[in-house]
Amino acid sequence: MFSPPPPKPSDPVSAAAEVPLPDPEDPMGIVKYCRALTIAQGGPDPLANPPSTYLLTPPPSSTNKRKPAAILPPPPPPPCARVGCYSLGSLDKRCSKCLVASYCCVECQREHWPAHKKQCKVNRRFELSKQTEEYLFGLRVNFGAYFDRIFAGNEEGFERYSALFGQLGNIGFELGRGINGITVGVLMILRSYRDRGKLEALAKLTGPDEGFDDRALHLEAMRSLVPLLEEAYAAGDGVTEEEVLDGVMALGEAYMWMEEWDECKACYKRAEEGFVRLLGEDSAKAVNAAYSVAGQIVSTELDRIDTHSYIVTLNAYGDEKIAEYRRLWAKAKVSLPEEAVTYGIGSDLGVKLHEKGKHEEAKVFKLAALEGRRRVLGNEHKDTLSSMTNMGNLLDDTGDHEGALDYYQQAVRVQEKLLGKTHPSTLNTIYNTGLTYQNGLKDFVKAEEMNRKALDGYERSLGKEHEDTKRCAHNLACLFQASEMNLKPKMATLVKEYPHLTSNWWVQTMLW
């Protein structure tokens, strides 16, 4: 006979979130799990003796329609990790230290150990960010209580993530580093399975456009994917050279996001040379690769110089970058007038001229990019929306704050519909709107409203430790410091949530 149910919790959602996952070794584990969830959410014990009247009547209506994820089949065995062995490995014969390398037999494991030893240490040092682990755990469980805990307010993100997550298969169901842990499951995709589909899905899931912007894990996925594309092309296994070069370009972008400039430029140059040979110098992909190489003119040099030379070097290389953008723009607007890359070049040229203070010329290129993208990509494309925010930035800097707000508000309306209210691009536009109210119009009340809206969105979509979230929190602190109102209590509350802000002396002074 089952023991009587525990007292009804005061908060069904939070109480249900505390129910542990079923024990996979216990045949009754899933039954006990569902029973505990029903009780935690305020329902009577479904296995009480005698059965409660609850079982004889329709369940009460609930806004929580999500169900636990289906029981997934166990992950398939990966290839044996020993080079030269073509047998499948066994999940029961994994390296006991890193839990990642799988073998078909003890002999293969012993023979491979000298080669695996270094990678084993790398595997053991690998850690998922807390935010990524929580997202993957929430997606794996896919139950209402966990959804409410992790994704409430980021429903659009959840739907994007779920579609990609489904392609990963069974990656484990535990937090932490155990044999059934999600961290080990991700490492198996990166190091063991050699599955292009899984790696492509992981790269998208962690990227800044469709995913939750874990740039370090995105780079790991691309580092693992490109060699598989190269091997498949060399073996004639359905991958073209053009697809390999597309992967190299994507790897270059991943290096750029991690500010690994030399590796980034090497990828872009390799892609440029390949596209020129394969498609011709005037092809859209060759021009796009050349444009990406030009974008690295400054970045690859600034890390090598001392502080005193920084500004001089920045200006010199900035002029060189502008000159190269002008050359590419003159070429592309004639040979590629209906290609998106042309207006990407125009947009970045406008941004660089804006940085140089050449506002009138910058406005010409930014407007050309906006109109070109509207024609080629449509009004609702993310690059068109980016051009709208670029125009807002320029108008704001030149004193036309109302004009800037108009562009921002047009962009954010479409972004909220197209990308979702918590997409990083949407939040960046809201953040810029707050800056215009704060620094341009001196409307601190409206500025605080926009900053808080952006901060809440960043917390939900990227987590508190992400650089964009911290940047937004820092700007909110600047707003409290600049406002003439007594905002010390608000600053104290913000600092509790973001202790890193106390590294600014003016924050500490305000709290005295």
ZAMARGU-4260 file (C-alpha; in steps of 0.2 Angstrom, whole numbers, plus 5000, padded with zeros to 4 digits):
<rodrens>
0) 5000/5000/5000 | 5006/5017/4996 | 5010/5030/5009 | 4998/5045/5010 | 5001/5060/4999
5) 5011/5074/5006 | 5002/5091/5010 | 4996/5101/4995 | 5010/5114/4991 | 5006/5132/4990
10) 5015/5134/4973 | 5011/5119/4962 | 5023/5125/4948 | 5038/5127/4959 | 5034/5112/4969
15) 5032/5101/4953 | 5049/5108/4948 | 5057/5100/4963 | 5051/5082/4959 | 5067/5072/4954
20) 5067/5063/4937 | 5063/5044/4937 | 5077/5032/4941 | 5081/5023/4925 | 5085/5007/4935
25) 5068/5006/4943 | 5055/4998/4933 | 5042/5008/4943 | 5052/5024/4941 | 5041/5033/4928
30) 5025/5028/4938 | 5032/5035/4954 | 5037/5050/4945 | 5020/5054/4937 | 5012/5050/4954
35) 5024/5063/4963 | 5020/5076/4949 | 5002/5074/4951 | 5003/5076/4970 | 5015/5091/4969
40) 5003/5100/4957 | 4989/5099/4970 | 4980/5084/4964 | 4975/5069/4975 | 4985/5053/4975
45) 4981/5044/4959 | 4986/5028/4967 | 4977/5030/4983 | 4968/5015/4991 | 4954/5015/4988
50) 4955/5026/4972 | 4950/5044/4975 | 4934/5052/4967 | 4947/5062/4957 | 4949/5047/4945
55) 4931/5046/4942 | 4928/5064/4936 | 4936/5074/4922 | 4952/5083/4927 | 4951/5101/4931
60) 4956/5113/4917 | 4974/5119/4918 | 4984/5132/4908 | 4998/5120/4909 | 4996/5108/4894
65) 5014/5102/4892 | 5018/5084/4896 | 5034/5075/4900 | 5045/5071/4886 | 5042/5054/4878
70) 5054/5040/4883 | 5068/5041/4870 | 5077/5025/4864 | 5095/5023/4871 | 5108/5032/4860
75) 5115/5022/4846 | 5133/5015/4848 | 5146/5026/4841 | 5161/5020/4831 | 5175/5012/4840
80) 5187/5026/4845 | 5203/5017/4840 | 5209/5023/4823 | 5209/5009/4810 | 5195/4999/4819
85) 5179/5000/4809 | 5168/4991/4822 | 5154/5000/4832 | 5159/5004/4850 | 5149/5000/4865
90) 5141/5012/4877 | 5146/5000/4890 | 5164/5000/4885 | 5168/5019/4887 | 5184/5027/4894
95) 5180/5027/4913 | 5189/5044/4915 | 5180/5055/4902 | 5165/5044/4898 | 5166/5049/4880
100) 5178/5037/4870 | 5169/5021/4866 | 5177/5005/4861 | 5172/4988/4854 | 5183/4978/4865
105) 5196/4980/4879 | 5210/4977/4867 | 5205/4992/4857 | 5204/5002/4872 | 5221/4997/4878
110) 5229/5000/4861 | 5221/5017/4859 | 5225/5024/4877 | 5242/5032/4872 | 5234/5041/4858
115) 5218/5045/4868 | 5227/5051/4884 | 5229/5069/4879 | 5211/5070/4872 | 5205/5062/4888
120) 5211/5077/4898 | 5203/5089/4886 | 5186/5080/4888 | 5187/5080/4907 | 5190/5099/4907
125) 5175/5102/4895 | 5161/5111/4904 | 5144/5117/4898 | 5139/5134/4903 | 5126/5134/4917
130) 5113/5142/4906 | 5116/5130/4891 | 5115/5115/4903 | 5099/5121/4910 | 5092/5124/4892
135) 5096/5107/4886 | 5089/5099/4902 | 5073/5109/4900 | 5072/5104/4882 | 5076/5086/4886
140) 5062/5085/4900 | 5050/5095/4891 | 5037/5096/4905 | 5027/5111/4911 | 5035/5114/4927
145) 5053/5114/4920 | 5046/5125/4905 | 5039/5138/4917 | 5055/5138/4927 | 5067/5140/4912
150) 5058/5146/4897 | 5043/5156/4903 | 5043/5173/4894 | 5054/5165/4880 | 5041/5154/4872
155) 5047/5159/4854 | 5064/5154/4859 | 5058/5137/4866 | 5049/5133/4849 | 5065/5137/4839
160) 5076/5127/4851 | 5065/5112/4852 | 5065/5110/4833 | 5084/5109/4833 | 5085/5099/4849
165) 5075/5085/4842 | 5089/5082/4829 | 5101/5078/4843 | 5093/5062/4849 | 5095/5056/4867
170) 5109/5066/4875 | 5106/5060/4893 | 5094/5066/4906 | 5104/5071/4921 | 5113/5087/4926
175) 5131/5086/4931 | 5144/5075/4923 | 5138/5057/4926 | 5137/5043/4913 | 5119/5049/4909
180) 5124/5068/4910 | 5119/5080/4897 | 5137/5086/4897 | 5143/5069/4892 | 5130/5068/4879
185) 5135/5084/4871 | 5153/5078/4871 | 5148/5062/4863 | 5141/5072/4848 | 5157/5083/4847
190) 5169/5069/4849 | 5162/5052/4846 | 5147/5050/4834 | 5154/5059/4819 | 5137/5063/4814
195) 5135/5078/4802 | 5117/5080/4806 | 5119/5081/4824 | 5133/5093/4823 | 5124/5104/4811
200) 5109/5105/4823 | 5120/5108/4838 | 5129/5122/4829 | 5112/5130/4825 | 5105/5127/4842
205) 5120/5137/4850 | 5122/5150/4837 | 5116/5168/4839 | 5103/5168/4825 | 5092/5152/4829
210) 5099/5147/4845 | 5104/5153/4862 | 5121/5161/4858 | 5133/5149/4867 | 5148/5155/4856
215) 5161/5144/4864 | 5150/5128/4861 | 5145/5134/4844 | 5164/5135/4839 | 5167/5117/4846
220) 5153/5111/4835 | 5159/5120/4819 | 5177/5113/4823 | 5170/5096/4823 | 5159/5098/4808
225) 5171/5105/4795 | 5183/5090/4795 | 5168/5078/4793 | 5163/5089/4778 | 5181/5088/4771
230) 5181/5069/4773 | 5164/5066/4765 | 5170/5077/4750 | 5186/5068/4748 | 5177/5051/4749
235) 5163/5057/4736 | 5150/5055/4750 | 5137/5067/4744 | 5146/5083/4749 | 5152/5096/4736
240) 5168/5107/4737 | 5156/5122/4738 | 5148/5115/4754 | 5165/5112/4762 | 5169/5130/4758
245) 5152/5136/4765 | 5157/5126/4781 | 5174/5135/4782 | 5165/5152/4781 | 5154/5147/4795
250) 5169/5141/4805 | 5177/5158/4802 | 5162/5167/4809 | 5162/5156/4824 | 5181/5161/4827
255) 5176/5179/4824 | 5163/5178/4838 | 5176/5171/4850 | 5188/5185/4844 | 5201/5172/4838
260) 5206/5183/4824 | 5221/5174/4816 | 5210/5158/4814 | 5195/5168/4808 | 5205/5177/4794
265) 5213/5160/4789 | 5196/5153/4786 | 5190/5168/4777 | 5205/5168/4765 | 5204/5149/4762
270) 5186/5151/4757 | 5190/5166/4746 | 5203/5157/4736 | 5192/5142/4735 | 5177/5152/4729
275) 5187/5162/4716 | 5194/5146/4709 | 5177/5136/4709 | 5164/5150/4705 | 5174/5165/4698
280) 5180/5181/4706 | 5164/5190/4703 | 5153/5177/4711 | 5143/5182/4726 | 5151/5169/4737
285) 5169/5175/4732 | 5164/5193/4735 | 5157/5189/4751 | 5172/5180/4757 | 5183/5195/4751
290) 5172/5206/4761 | 5174/5195/4776 | 5193/5196/4774 | 5192/5215/4773 | 5182/5215/4789
295) 5197/5207/4798 | 5210/5221/4793 | 5209/5229/4810 | 5205/5215/4822 | 5220/5204/4817
300) 5232/5218/4822 | 5225/5227/4837 | 5229/5213/4849 | 5248/5214/4845 | 5250/5232/4850
305) 5253/5242/4865 | 5240/5254/4872 | 5249/5270/4867 | 5248/5265/4848 | 5231/5258/4849
310) 5221/5274/4843 | 5234/5278/4829 | 5234/5260/4823 | 5215/5259/4824 | 5213/5275/4813
315) 5226/5269/4800 | 5218/5252/4798 | 5201/5259/4799 | 5205/5269/4783 | 5212/5254/4775
320) 5196/5244/4779 | 5185/5258/4772 | 5196/5259/4756 | 5194/5240/4753 | 5175/5241/4757
325) 5174/5255/4744 | 5183/5244/4731 | 5171/5230/4734 | 5156/5241/4734 | 5161/5248/4717
330) 5163/5231/4710 | 5147/5223/4718 | 5135/5236/4714 | 5139/5233/4695 | 5141/5214/4695
335) 5129/5209/4709 | 5115/5222/4710 | 5103/5208/4715 | 5113/5200/4728 | 5112/5202/4747
340) 5131/5203/4749 | 5131/5220/4739 | 5121/5228/4752 | 5130/5220/4767 | 5146/5229/4760
345) 5136/5245/4759 | 5129/5244/4776 | 5146/5240/4784 | 5154/5254/4774 | 5141/5266/4781
350) 5145/5260/4798 | 5163/5263/4796 | 5160/5281/4789 | 5149/5284/4804 | 5163/5279/4816
355) 5174/5291/4807 | 5162/5305/4809 | 5158/5307/4791 | 5139/5307/4794 | 5132/5313/4778
360) 5142/5301/4767 | 5138/5287/4780 | 5119/5291/4778 | 5120/5289/4759 | 5127/5271/4761
365) 5116/5266/4775 | 5101/5272/4765 | 5107/5263/4750 | 5109/5247/4760 | 5092/5249/4768
370) 5083/5251/4751 | 5093/5237/4743 | 5089/5225/4756 | 5071/5229/4756 | 5071/5226/4737
375) 5082/5210/4737 | 5077/5202/4754 | 5060/5210/4759 | 5054/5221/4772 | 5054/5208/4786
380) 5072/5200/4783 | 5083/5201/4798 | 5096/5211/4788 | 5084/5223/4782 | 5079/5226/4800
385) 5097/5228/4805 | 5099/5242/4792 | 5084/5250/4800 | 5092/5250/4817 | 5109/5256/4809
390) 5099/5271/4802 | 5092/5274/4819 | 5109/5274/4827 | 5115/5287/4814 | 5101/5299/4817
395) 5102/5297/4836 | 5121/5302/4835 | 5117/5317/4824 | 5104/5324/4836 | 5088/5318/4827
400) 5082/5308/4841 | 5064/5307/4836 | 5069/5301/4819 | 5080/5288/4827 | 5065/5282/4838
405) 5054/5280/4822 | 5067/5268/4814 | 5069/5258/4830 | 5050/5257/4833 | 5047/5251/4815
410) 5061/5238/4817 | 5056/5231/4834 | 5037/5229/4829 | 5043/5217/4815 | 5056/5209/4825
415) 5044/5205/4839 | 5033/5197/4826 | 5046/5188/4816 | 5059/5183/4829 | 5050/5184/4845
420) 5051/5196/4860 | 5066/5188/4868 | 5077/5186/4852 | 5094/5195/4855 | 5091/5206/4839
425) 5074/5212/4846 | 5082/5215/4863 | 5096/5225/4855 | 5084/5237/4846 | 5074/5239/4863
430) 5091/5243/4871 | 5095/5256/4858 | 5078/5263/4861 | 5082/5265/4879 | 5098/5274/4875
435) 5089/5286/4864 | 5077/5291/4878 | 5091/5291/4891 | 5105/5301/4882 | 5095/5310/4869
440) 5078/5315/4875 | 5083/5314/4894 | 5066/5305/4897 | 5073/5294/4911 | 5056/5286/4915
445) 5054/5279/4898 | 5073/5275/4897 | 5071/5264/4913 | 5056/5256/4905 | 5065/5251/4889
450) 5081/5246/4899 | 5071/5235/4911 | 5062/5227/4896 | 5078/5223/4887 | 5086/5216/4903
455) 5072/5205/4907 | 5073/5198/4890 | 5091/5195/4890 | 5090/5186/4907 | 5077/5175/4899
460) 5085/5171/4883 | 5104/5172/4887 | 5105/5171/4906 | 5113/5183/4918 | 5131/5178/4914
465) 5130/5183/4896 | 5140/5198/4891 | 5124/5206/4883 | 5114/5204/4899 | 5128/5212/4909
470) 5130/5226/4897 | 5112/5230/4899 | 5113/5229/4918 | 5128/5241/4917 | 5118/5254/4907
475) 5103/5253/4919 | 5115/5257/4933 | 5122/5272/4923 | 5104/5277/4921 | 5101/5277/4940
480) 5117/5287/4942 | 5113/5300/4929 | 5095/5302/4935 | 5091/5317/4946 | 5079/5306/4956
485) 5084/5297/4972 | 5087/5280/4964 | 5098/5272/4978 | 5085/5259/4983 | 5084/5253/4964
490) 5103/5253/4962 | 5104/5242/4978 | 5092/5230/4971 | 5101/5229/4954 | 5118/5226/4963
495) 5111/5212/4972 | 5106/5204/4955 | 5122/5209/4947 | 5137/5210/4960 | 5149/5214/4946
500) 5143/5231/4945 | 5152/5236/4962 | 5168/5236/4952 | 5163/5253/4946 | 5168/5266/4959
505) 5153/5277/4956 | 5141/5263/4960 | 5149/5261/4977 | 5148/5279/4980 | 5130/5280/4976
510) 5127/5266/4988 | 5136/5274/5003
</rodrens>
